[in-house]
Amino acid sequence: MMTTQPLASAWLARVEDLSADLPAGVRAELLADLREHLAAALPPDADRAQVAAALDRLGDPGDVVGAARADAGVPPPPPSRPAVPGLATAEALGLAALVLAGLVLLVVWPLGLLLWAVGVAVVASVGRWRGAEACGAALLPVPWALVVASFLVPVGTSVTTCTADSAGVEQCMTEGGGAQPVLLVGAVVLLVATVLATRWLARAPRGRPARR
Amino acid sequence: MEPDGPDLAQLRRGVVQHCVLALLEDEPRYSYDLVTALGEHTPLVTSEGTIYPLLSRLRRQGLVTTSMRDSEVGPPRRYYALTDAGRQHLAAFRGTWVAFRDATDTVLATEEPT
């Protein structure tokens, strides 16, 4: 089979790579057509020169995939990485440590402080955030701790009063907590704002590549 | 090989597909023969490989159909045939093309007499 010819295999592999973003059906059909073409163009014992000539007539893999892309109406791939790059592992770990630090700070404060320090160290070392962004990232535990506090306070201050009437039936009444919608609304607003701020940091474009 | 200018790519778009239809006018053709026959006309196509996506599109548009036929040598072969819609398309293009070509020739001859 001619596709075992290293030259032809490499050519087909290149087409496969370049066409990865095409619809599966379009891509499969293109590759099948090209394989069939090479099978028809080359005798089983084709030598290197014959394979090279057949590939030359088939053309540049980029041209072939470009034609398939145009005919399928698929826009050309972006020249480089997407404008909003994903988080690298270290960056994600740093942000996660800072969020977690804020969440546990008021509950287990030594762990919170430790996570805070780790998060700041990671954020400073990866170089993704600079200037105001870096300061914002370092202070990220503060709003998260406030979110925790804003949910803890209404619950903590709720008072349950139970009285027994003359018949011995106990009646309980809870004040605070759910009875203070203003505090809860404030807590939810703070939560949403903090989540948005964290998301913004996670999606902030890399201003400059980290210097090495 | 001569590098193709952007003009040539623009010219091919919208023209080459009708040449494919014309090659199928008399009888169905084996895909490999069809592609190599068109590939002979260098100004018309970039390379043989770029013709296959065009064939797929013509099939999706219902201008050609494909069928597999057994071959005495090797695996079954894919044959392309013109549909009625493809035939009508080709006839319409022939008329348009002659008028277009004549007008272009006339204007170009005025610009650059030989």
HADDOCK unambig.tbl for C-alpha pairs under 7 A between the chains (distance, minus, plus):
assign (segid A and resid 30 and name CA) (segid B and resid 52 and name CA) 6.70 0.50 0.50
assign (segid A and resid 30 and name CA) (segid B and resid 53 and name CA) 6.60 0.50 0.50
assign (segid A and resid 33 and name CA) (segid B and resid 52 and name CA) 6.79 0.50 0.50
assign (segid A and resid 37 and name CA) (segid B and resid 32 and name CA) 5.84 0.50 0.50
assign (segid A and resid 40 and name CA) (segid B and resid 32 and name CA) 6.89 0.50 0.50
assign (segid A and resid 57 and name CA) (segid B and resid 47 and name CA) 5.87 0.50 0.50
assign (segid A and resid 57 and name CA) (segid B and resid 48 and name CA) 5.89 0.50 0.50
assign (segid A and resid 58 and name CA) (segid B and resid 47 and name CA) 5.41 0.50 0.50
assign (segid A and resid 58 and name CA) (segid B and resid 48 and name CA) 4.52 0.50 0.50
assign (segid A and resid 58 and name CA) (segid B and resid 49 and name CA) 4.32 0.50 0.50
assign (segid A and resid 59 and name CA) (segid B and resid 47 and name CA) 4.92 0.50 0.50
assign (segid A and resid 59 and name CA) (segid B and resid 48 and name CA) 6.55 0.50 0.50
assign (segid A and resid 59 and name CA) (segid B and resid 49 and name CA) 5.87 0.50 0.50
assign (segid A and resid 63 and name CA) (segid B and resid 50 and name CA) 6.70 0.50 0.50
assign (segid A and resid 64 and name CA) (segid B and resid 49 and name CA) 5.45 0.50 0.50
assign (segid A and resid 64 and name CA) (segid B and resid 50 and name CA) 4.54 0.50 0.50
assign (segid A and resid 67 and name CA) (segid B and resid 50 and name CA) 5.60 0.50 0.50
assign (segid A and resid 67 and name CA) (segid B and resid 53 and name CA) 6.30 0.50 0.50
assign (segid A and resid 68 and name CA) (segid B and resid 53 and name CA) 4.72 0.50 0.50
assign (segid A and resid 71 and name CA) (segid B and resid 53 and name CA) 6.32 0.50 0.50
assign (segid A and resid 71 and name CA) (segid B and resid 54 and name CA) 6.49 0.50 0.50
assign (segid A and resid 71 and name CA) (segid B and resid 57 and name CA) 6.27 0.50 0.50
